[in-house]
Amino acid sequence: MTITHLVFVYGTLKRGFPNHHYMEGGDYLCDARTVLAFPMVIGGHWFSPSLIPEPGSGHRIAGELWQVDDALLARLDDLETTHLPTGYNREPAEVECATDRTIVTAWTYFRPRDRIT
């Protein structure tokens, strides 16, 4: 039995962006946006977008909802350096599908403000 996960991507992992090839093997479900507002900044060594885990501040963030298996989720964790103290944290967030306004909880990569250099 393969376990699947919902993942919300908002930056370079989206279709048409430089890291989208990491999503190979996943299933695109819909364009989506966060239910709550969050701040997003562009920064760090690679000038990457980072979603700051400060709900209620900022804007609802547009992105894509994907379904991935355990192996792809592990690859995404590795890409987002969740194993490093300076990396992103994978946390659940509610997102709304643009097609039918369904709200689901999906894994989302957040980066605390103090980790953006």
ABEGO torsion letter per residue (X at the ends): XBBBBBBBBABAABBGBAAAAAABGBBBABBBBBABBBBBBBBEAAGBBBBBBBBGBEBBBBBBBBBBBAAAAAAAAAAAGAABAABBBBBBBBBBBAAAGBBBBBBBBBBBAAABX
